């Protein structure tokens, strides 16, 4: 049975493919929303801690902020690192921050390590 000879089979497969794509999109949106929540929590916790807070002068000059709520590193002799986070860019003309863009950081290293950490970067 070929798809060209059986339009009903083609339709069923198309509906199945669209359904799978819709489920994947919903899963991706939920994952992105969770990443935003984690990044927001991390930034709020850091700013609330007087000994770890980012100085206001740095925040005022920052053109972008990237927050990676968790990065995981590990290895023995040869290591690897991976983390997922978000970045937001400042629009000085509107005095607003952009909607978040989603980033993944991956890297390698030499040496023994096993670390879980938070990572925040500022660009000015």
C-alpha positions as CSV (number, residue, x, y, z in Angstrom):
1,X,0.0,0.0,0.0
2,X,1.5,3.3,-1.1
3,X,0.6,6.7,0.1
4,X,-0.3,7.9,-3.4
5,X,-2.8,5.1,-3.9
6,X,-4.4,5.6,-0.5
7,X,-5.1,9.2,0.5
8,X,-6.7,8.1,3.8
9,X,-3.4,6.5,4.9
10,X,-1.6,9.7,3.9
11,X,-4.0,11.8,5.9
12,X,-3.7,9.6,9.0
13,X,0.1,9.8,8.8
14,X,0.0,13.6,8.3
15,X,-2.3,13.9,11.4
16,X,0.0,11.7,13.4
17,X,3.1,13.7,12.4
18,X,1.3,17.0,13.3
19,X,0.3,15.5,16.6
20,X,3.8,14.5,17.4
21,X,5.1,17.9,16.4
22,X,2.5,19.6,18.6
23,X,3.4,17.5,21.7
24,X,7.1,18.3,21.1
25,X,6.3,22.0,20.9
26,X,4.4,21.9,24.1
27,X,7.2,20.0,25.8
28,X,9.8,22.6,24.5
29,X,7.6,25.5,25.7
30,X,7.4,23.9,29.2
31,X,11.1,23.3,29.3
32,X,11.8,26.9,28.3
33,X,9.4,28.3,30.9
34,X,11.1,26.2,33.5
35,X,14.5,27.5,32.4
36,X,13.3,31.1,32.7
37,X,11.9,30.3,36.2
38,X,15.2,28.8,37.4
39,X,17.3,31.6,35.9
40,X,15.1,34.2,37.6
41,X,15.3,32.4,40.9
42,X,19.1,32.2,40.7
43,X,19.5,35.9,39.8
44,X,17.1,37.0,42.7
45,X,18.9,34.8,45.2
46,X,22.3,36.2,44.2
47,X,21.0,39.8,44.3
48,X,19.4,39.2,47.7
49,X,22.7,37.9,49.3
50,X,24.7,41.0,50.4
51,X,28.0,39.2,50.0
52,X,27.3,37.9,46.5
53,X,25.1,40.7,45.0
54,X,26.2,42.2,41.8
55,X,27.2,45.8,42.3
56,X,24.6,48.3,41.0
57,X,27.3,50.1,38.9
58,X,27.9,46.8,37.0
59,X,24.2,46.3,36.5
60,X,23.7,49.8,35.2
61,X,26.5,49.4,32.7
62,X,25.5,45.9,31.5
63,X,24.4,45.6,27.9
64,X,23.4,41.9,28.4
65,X,23.0,39.4,31.2
66,X,23.3,35.6,30.7
67,X,22.2,33.4,33.5
68,X,22.9,29.6,33.6
69,X,21.1,28.2,36.7
70,X,23.2,25.1,36.7
71,X,26.3,23.8,34.9
72,X,27.5,20.3,35.2
73,X,31.2,19.5,34.8
74,X,32.9,16.2,35.2
75,X,35.8,14.1,34.1
76,X,39.1,12.4,35.0
77,X,42.1,13.5,32.9
78,X,39.7,14.8,30.2
79,X,36.6,16.6,31.3
80,X,33.4,18.1,29.9
81,X,31.0,20.9,30.9
82,X,27.4,21.6,29.9
83,X,24.9,24.1,31.0
84,X,21.6,25.6,29.8
85,X,20.5,29.2,30.5
86,X,19.1,32.4,29.1
87,X,20.4,35.7,27.9
88,X,18.6,39.1,27.8
89,X,19.9,42.2,26.0
90,X,19.3,45.8,27.1
91,X,17.7,48.3,24.7
92,X,19.0,51.6,26.0
93,X,16.6,53.6,23.7
94,X,13.5,52.0,25.3
95,X,15.1,51.4,28.7
96,X,13.9,47.8,28.5
97,X,15.4,44.3,28.5
98,X,14.7,41.9,25.6
99,X,12.8,38.7,25.8
100,X,15.1,35.9,26.8
101,X,17.0,33.9,24.3
102,X,17.9,30.3,25.2
103,X,21.6,29.2,25.3
104,X,23.5,26.0,25.9
105,X,27.2,26.1,26.9
106,X,29.3,23.1,26.2
107,X,33.1,22.8,26.8
108,X,36.0,20.5,27.6
109,X,38.9,20.6,29.9
110,X,42.0,18.7,31.1
111,X,42.1,17.6,34.8
112,X,40.0,15.9,37.4
113,X,36.8,17.7,38.4
114,X,33.2,17.2,39.4
115,X,31.3,20.5,39.9
116,X,27.8,21.8,39.9
117,X,27.6,25.6,39.9
118,X,25.7,28.7,38.9
119,X,27.0,31.0,36.2
120,X,26.0,34.6,35.5
121,X,27.8,36.8,32.9
122,X,27.4,40.5,32.1
123,X,28.4,42.3,28.9
124,X,29.1,46.0,28.9
